[in-house]
Amino acid sequence: MNEGRCSSCGAPLLWAVTERGKHMPLSKQTERRRFVVDEHGIARSVVTYEAHWADCPNAALHRRSP
C-alpha cells in the first residue's frame, strides 16, 4: 500500500486497491488488530482500516455526482 495525505483535510492515508482495481483511501489512524476465524476454527490476526470517506470532514467534496 502507498502512503499519502488527504488533499482536503490533510489526514494521513494508506491507498489500497479494491478487487475491481479501484483506488481506495484508508484512514491510517483507524488501524485495528482483529482476529478472523476460518472454517477450520483457526484464528489469524489481521490489521483493518476504515475507509477514509467515513471519517473525512470534507468527504462530500470528493463524491462523484450520479
BELCORTA-V470474 format. One record per backbone hydrogen bond with DSSP energy under -0.5 kcal/mol. NH is the residue of the N-H (numbers start at 1). CO is the residue of the C=O. E is the energy in kcal/mol with one decimal. If there is no record, write none. Layout:
nh = (NH NH)
co = (CO CO)
e = (E E)
This chain:
nh = (2 4 6 10 13 14 15 16 16 18 21 24 26 27 28 28 30 31 32 34 34 36 38 38 41 43 44 46 48 52 54 55 56 59 61 62 63)
co = (15 13 11 6 4 26 2 14 24 22 18 16 14 50 12 26 27 28 48 32 46 44 36 42 38 41 36 34 32 25 51 52 52 56 58 59 60)
e = (-1.2 -1.9 -2.4 -1.3 -3.0 -2.1 -3.4 -0.6 -2.6 -2.9 -2.0 -2.8 -2.8 -2.5 -1.8 -0.6 -1.6 -1.2 -2.1 -0.6 -3.1 -2.8 -0.5 -2.3 -2.1 -0.5 -2.8 -3.0 -2.9 -2.7 -1.6 -1.3 -1.7 -1.4 -1.6 -1.7 -0.7)
